Amino acid sequence: MPDRETLHVAEFLGDGISSELSTSIHQVAAALPIHVVFHPVDLTLESRRKNAGACYDAAMIAIREHKVALKYPTVTEKESPNKVLRERCKFSVIHRPVATLPGVKTRHDGKVDLHIIRIAVGGTYEDAGRRIGDDVAVSIRVIERRPSREAALYAFRLAQRLSSGVCSTSKHTIQRATDGLFEEIVLDTARGFPGVPHHSELFDSLLYKLILKPENYRVIVTPNEYGDFLSDMACGMIGSLGLGASANYSFDDRGDVALAMFDPAGGTAPDIAGKGVCNPSASLLAFGMLLNHAGFRGLGAMVDDAVRGAIAAGESTRDLGGKLDTSAFTAAVSRRLVPGAR
């Protein structure tokens, strides 16, 4: 029997339900026809309190060696681990796919199948602002050429693979200097993809149209805070933030991905931690994205389909209206990865 292919993954351990999510990921990985080797790094709050610098140094060694990482939710105390990793890895783009899942109750009957490409830096998020006297506060808004170009290039390459168009969105008629620069960069990038349709929409108008007819949108690229708002709203449209998975990318000078980190959108959920009832769907979907990025596109699609198939069949966790605990849901997903088994 030929040796199985091996995939090495840096695994950033976190707080709350993170250990349960990790267990679920390992069980699903064991059902795949490849050998997935996880290289754990302790980013728990307890460990960071003892020596945060050593924790982040270990994380950087692991992700630089293996190029891909899976991260679980972490508590923010003195610092945000997500922010530290973003700065150290130079992550400039966040990719959040959001798609309707049969079997999940929603208050919206439109079909959502979105890829939200968000600049991970800049906007107003880089500056906490300052008070000027008692009655005025200001913050600086920053749009940079390189991350804007990287986000646009990633969006157009993705749209090319999906045979779709790209919608760029901002408030460029009001934020003429900053959002205007972003739109200029997207338009310049679009010239290199003549077969990919592109149009721009004002962000408030986009939100309105997206709720009315989500089927009209597939790939959306946008600055930092707009992408943050849009990602959570889109998850609300499909019924749960617990179904949101994200990829974080840094790029080399050619615009190719250098480092990639994948994570669920949800938090540490301390109220249910240790009870075995958390929903691992977002982490499993993030793992599917990791497989896809690492070159195992067929297996990534299998994991994605297995999660969606289990939920569609009513084999879901309680937060989605089902009756399964974390372990039973993981088993339902794993069964779908074994040929002939259900």
C-alpha positions as CSV (number, residue, x, y, z in Angstrom):
1,M,0.0,0.0,0.0
2,P,1.6,3.4,-1.0
3,D,2.5,5.8,1.7
4,R,-0.1,8.5,2.4
5,E,0.8,12.1,1.6
6,T,1.6,14.2,4.6
7,L,0.4,17.7,5.4
8,H,2.1,19.7,8.3
9,V,-0.1,22.3,10.0
10,A,0.8,24.8,12.7
11,E,-2.0,24.6,15.3
12,F,-2.5,27.7,17.6
13,L,-4.3,26.5,20.7
14,G,-6.6,29.0,22.5
15,D,-9.1,29.4,25.3
16,G,-12.6,28.4,26.3
17,I,-14.0,25.9,23.8
18,S,-10.7,25.8,21.8
19,S,-9.6,22.4,23.2
20,E,-13.0,20.9,22.1
21,L,-12.6,22.4,18.6
22,S,-9.1,21.0,18.3
23,T,-10.4,17.5,19.3
24,S,-13.1,17.7,16.6
25,I,-10.5,18.8,13.9
26,H,-8.2,16.0,14.8
27,Q,-11.0,13.4,14.6
28,V,-12.0,14.7,11.1
29,A,-8.4,14.8,10.0
30,A,-8.0,11.2,11.0
31,A,-10.8,10.2,8.6
32,L,-8.9,11.7,5.6
33,P,-6.8,9.7,3.2
34,I,-3.7,11.8,4.0
35,H,-1.6,12.1,7.1
36,V,-2.2,15.5,8.8
37,V,0.5,16.3,11.3
38,F,-0.4,19.1,13.8
39,H,2.3,21.2,15.4
40,P,0.7,22.7,18.5
41,V,1.6,26.1,19.9
42,D,0.1,27.2,23.2
43,L,-1.5,30.6,22.9
44,T,-3.8,30.2,25.9
45,L,-4.2,33.2,28.2
46,E,-2.5,31.3,31.0
47,S,0.5,30.7,28.8
48,R,0.6,34.2,27.5
49,R,0.4,35.6,31.0
50,K,3.6,33.7,31.9
51,N,5.6,34.7,28.7
52,A,3.6,36.2,25.9
53,G,6.7,36.9,23.8
54,A,7.8,33.3,23.9
55,C,4.3,32.2,22.8
56,Y,4.3,34.4,19.8
57,D,7.9,33.6,18.9
58,A,6.9,29.9,18.9
59,A,3.9,30.6,16.7
60,M,6.0,32.5,14.2
61,I,8.5,29.7,14.0
62,A,5.7,27.2,13.4
63,I,3.9,29.1,10.7
64,R,7.0,30.1,8.9
65,E,8.1,26.5,8.8
66,H,4.8,25.0,7.7
67,K,3.3,28.0,5.8
68,V,-0.2,27.2,7.1
69,A,-1.8,27.5,10.5
70,L,-5.2,26.7,12.1
71,K,-6.1,29.0,15.0
72,Y,-8.7,28.6,17.7
73,P,-10.4,31.4,19.6
74,T,-8.3,33.3,22.2
75,V,-9.1,35.7,25.0
76,T,-8.0,39.3,24.6
77,E,-6.5,40.7,27.8
78,K,-3.5,43.0,27.5
79,E,-3.2,42.4,23.8
80,S,-5.3,40.8,21.0
81,P,-3.5,37.6,19.8
82,N,-5.2,38.1,16.4
83,K,-3.7,41.6,16.1
84,V,-0.3,40.4,17.2
85,L,-0.3,37.6,14.7
86,R,-1.6,39.8,12.0
87,E,1.2,42.3,12.5
88,R,4.0,39.7,12.9
89,C,2.8,37.7,9.9
90,K,2.0,40.8,7.8
91,F,-1.5,39.5,7.1
92,S,-3.1,42.0,4.8
93,V,-6.1,40.2,3.4
94,I,-9.0,38.3,5.1
95,H,-11.2,36.0,3.0
96,R,-14.6,35.1,4.5
97,P,-16.8,32.7,2.4
98,V,-20.5,32.8,3.5
99,A,-23.0,30.5,1.9
100,T,-26.5,29.3,2.7
101,L,-26.7,25.9,4.5
102,P,-29.7,23.8,4.0
103,G,-31.1,22.7,7.3
104,V,-30.3,26.0,9.1
105,K,-33.3,28.1,10.0
106,T,-33.0,31.7,8.8
107,R,-35.1,34.8,8.6
108,H,-34.1,35.4,5.0
109,D,-35.2,33.3,2.1
110,G,-32.6,34.4,-0.5
111,K,-29.6,32.2,-1.4
112,V,-26.3,33.5,-0.2
113,D,-23.0,32.4,-1.8
114,L,-20.5,35.1,-1.1
115,H,-16.8,35.5,-0.9
116,I,-16.0,38.6,1.1
117,I,-12.4,39.8,0.6
118,R,-11.5,42.4,3.3
119,I,-8.3,44.4,3.6
120,A,-7.0,43.3,7.0
121,V,-5.2,46.5,7.9
122,G,-5.9,50.2,7.9
123,G,-9.2,52.0,7.7
124,T,-9.9,53.5,11.1
125,Y,-9.0,50.3,13.0
126,E,-5.3,51.2,13.2
127,D,-5.9,54.3,15.3
128,A,-7.9,54.3,18.6
129,G,-8.3,58.0,18.2
130,R,-7.8,60.9,20.7
131,R,-9.9,63.4,22.5
132,I,-9.6,67.1,21.8
133,G,-11.0,68.9,24.8
134,D,-14.3,67.6,26.2
135,D,-16.4,67.8,23.0
136,V,-14.4,66.5,20.1
137,A,-12.7,63.2,19.3
138,V,-10.8,62.3,16.1
139,S,-9.1,59.3,14.6
140,I,-7.0,58.9,11.5
141,R,-8.2,56.8,8.5
142,V,-5.5,55.0,6.5
143,I,-5.7,53.3,3.1
144,E,-2.4,51.9,1.8
145,R,-1.6,50.9,-1.7
146,R,0.1,47.5,-1.1
147,P,-2.6,45.8,1.0
148,S,-5.3,47.3,-1.3
149,R,-3.5,45.9,-4.3
150,E,-3.1,42.5,-2.6
151,A,-6.8,42.3,-1.7
152,A,-7.8,43.3,-5.2
153,L,-5.5,40.8,-6.9
154,Y,-6.7,38.0,-4.6
155,A,-10.3,38.9,-5.4
156,F,-9.9,38.9,-9.1
157,R,-7.9,35.7,-9.1
158,L,-10.7,34.1,-7.0
159,A,-13.4,35.4,-9.3
160,Q,-11.5,34.1,-12.3
161,R,-11.5,30.6,-10.8
162,L,-15.2,30.9,-9.9
163,S,-16.2,32.4,-13.3
164,S,-17.8,35.3,-11.6
165,G,-17.4,39.1,-11.4
166,V,-16.0,41.3,-8.6
167,C,-17.9,44.1,-6.8
168,S,-15.7,46.7,-5.0
169,T,-17.5,48.6,-2.3
170,S,-16.7,51.7,-0.2
171,K,-17.9,55.2,0.4
172,H,-15.6,56.8,-2.2
173,T,-18.0,59.7,-2.9
174,I,-17.6,60.8,0.7
175,Q,-14.2,59.5,1.7
176,R,-12.7,60.8,-1.5
177,A,-9.0,60.6,-0.6
178,T,-9.0,57.2,1.2
179,D,-11.8,55.2,-0.3
180,G,-11.0,56.9,-3.6
181,L,-7.5,55.5,-3.5
182,F,-8.9,52.0,-2.8
183,E,-11.2,52.2,-5.8
184,E,-8.5,53.5,-8.1
185,I,-6.3,50.5,-7.1
186,V,-9.1,48.0,-7.7
187,L,-9.8,49.6,-11.1
188,D,-6.2,49.4,-12.0
189,T,-6.0,45.7,-11.0
190,A,-9.2,45.0,-13.0
191,R,-7.4,46.0,-16.2
192,G,-5.2,42.9,-15.8
193,F,-8.3,40.7,-15.8
194,P,-10.3,41.6,-18.9
195,G,-12.4,38.5,-18.7
196,V,-13.6,39.3,-15.1
197,P,-16.5,41.8,-14.9
198,H,-16.1,44.5,-12.3
199,H,-18.3,47.2,-10.9
200,S,-18.2,49.4,-7.9
201,E,-21.1,50.2,-5.4
202,L,-21.4,52.5,-2.5
203,F,-21.4,50.5,0.7
204,D,-24.8,51.5,2.1
205,S,-26.4,50.8,-1.3
206,L,-24.6,47.4,-1.4
207,L,-26.1,46.4,2.0
208,Y,-29.6,47.3,0.9
209,K,-29.2,45.4,-2.4
210,L,-27.5,42.4,-0.8
211,I,-30.4,41.8,1.6
212,L,-32.9,42.1,-1.3
213,K,-31.1,40.0,-3.8
214,P,-28.0,38.2,-2.5
215,E,-27.9,36.0,-5.6
216,N,-26.6,39.0,-7.5
217,Y,-23.3,39.0,-5.6
218,R,-20.4,36.5,-5.5
219,V,-17.0,38.2,-4.8
220,I,-16.9,41.4,-2.9
221,V,-13.6,43.3,-2.1
222,T,-13.7,46.1,0.4
223,P,-11.6,48.1,3.0
224,N,-11.1,46.9,6.6
225,E,-14.1,48.1,8.7
226,Y,-16.6,47.7,5.8
227,G,-15.5,44.1,5.4
228,D,-15.9,43.5,9.2
229,F,-19.5,44.8,9.1
230,L,-20.4,43.0,6.0
231,S,-19.0,39.6,7.1
232,D,-21.0,39.5,10.3
233,M,-24.2,40.7,8.5
234,A,-23.7,38.0,5.9
235,C,-23.4,35.3,8.6
236,G,-26.6,36.6,10.1
237,M,-28.3,36.1,6.8
238,I,-27.4,32.4,6.8
239,G,-28.5,31.9,10.3
240,S,-25.4,31.9,12.6
241,L,-22.0,33.5,13.2
242,G,-21.0,30.0,14.2
243,L,-20.9,29.1,10.5
244,G,-18.3,31.7,9.6
245,A,-14.8,30.6,8.7
246,S,-12.0,32.9,7.7
247,A,-8.6,32.8,6.0
248,N,-5.8,35.4,6.7
249,Y,-3.1,35.9,4.1
250,S,0.2,37.5,3.7
251,F,1.9,37.9,0.3
252,D,5.3,37.9,-1.4
253,D,6.4,40.6,-3.8
254,R,4.8,38.7,-6.7
255,G,1.4,38.8,-5.1
256,D,1.4,35.1,-4.2
257,V,0.4,33.9,-0.7
258,A,3.4,33.5,1.6
259,L,1.7,32.6,4.9
260,A,-1.9,31.6,5.6
261,M,-3.9,31.2,8.8
262,F,-7.4,29.8,9.1
263,D,-9.8,30.3,11.9
264,P,-13.5,30.3,13.0
265,A,-15.3,33.6,13.3
266,G,-16.7,32.8,16.8
267,G,-15.3,33.5,20.2
268,T,-14.1,31.4,23.2
269,A,-17.7,30.8,24.5
270,P,-16.7,30.4,28.2
271,D,-20.3,29.8,29.2
272,I,-20.3,26.4,27.5
273,A,-16.6,25.5,27.6
274,G,-16.0,22.0,28.8
275,K,-19.6,20.9,28.4
276,G,-19.1,19.2,25.0
277,V,-21.9,21.0,23.3
278,C,-20.1,23.6,21.2
279,N,-20.6,23.8,17.5
280,P,-17.3,23.0,15.6
281,S,-18.8,23.7,12.2
282,A,-16.8,27.0,11.6
283,S,-13.5,25.4,12.7
284,L,-14.2,22.4,10.4
285,L,-15.1,24.7,7.5
286,A,-11.8,26.6,8.2
287,F,-9.9,23.3,8.1
288,G,-11.6,22.7,4.7
289,M,-10.3,26.0,3.5
290,L,-6.8,25.2,4.7
291,L,-6.9,21.9,2.8
292,N,-8.0,23.7,-0.3
293,H,-5.2,26.3,0.0
294,A,-2.6,23.6,0.7
295,G,-3.3,21.9,-2.6
296,F,-5.8,19.3,-1.4
297,R,-8.8,20.9,-3.1
298,G,-10.7,17.6,-3.4
299,L,-10.3,16.9,0.3
300,G,-11.2,20.5,1.2
301,A,-14.4,20.2,-0.8
302,M,-15.1,16.8,0.9
303,V,-14.8,18.3,4.4
304,D,-17.0,21.3,3.4
305,D,-19.6,19.0,1.9
306,A,-19.5,16.7,4.9
307,V,-20.2,19.5,7.3
308,R,-23.0,20.9,5.1
309,G,-24.4,17.4,4.5
310,A,-24.6,16.6,8.2
311,I,-26.4,19.8,9.0
312,A,-28.8,19.4,6.0
313,A,-29.7,15.9,7.3
314,G,-30.6,17.3,10.7
315,E,-27.5,16.0,12.3
316,S,-26.6,19.3,13.9
317,T,-25.8,20.8,17.3
318,R,-28.3,22.4,19.5
319,D,-27.5,26.0,18.5
320,L,-28.7,25.1,15.0
321,G,-31.8,23.4,16.3
322,G,-30.4,19.9,16.4
323,K,-29.9,17.5,19.2
324,L,-26.2,16.4,18.8
325,D,-23.4,17.3,21.1
326,T,-19.9,18.2,19.7
327,S,-18.7,14.6,19.6
328,A,-21.7,13.2,17.9
329,F,-21.7,16.0,15.3
330,T,-18.0,15.4,14.6
331,A,-18.8,11.7,14.2
332,A,-21.6,12.5,11.7
333,V,-19.1,14.6,9.7
334,S,-16.4,12.0,9.8
335,R,-18.7,9.3,8.6
336,R,-19.3,11.3,5.4
337,L,-15.6,11.3,4.6
338,V,-15.5,7.5,4.5
339,P,-16.5,6.1,1.0
340,G,-19.8,4.2,1.3
341,A,-20.4,5.2,4.9
342,R,-23.2,7.5,6.2
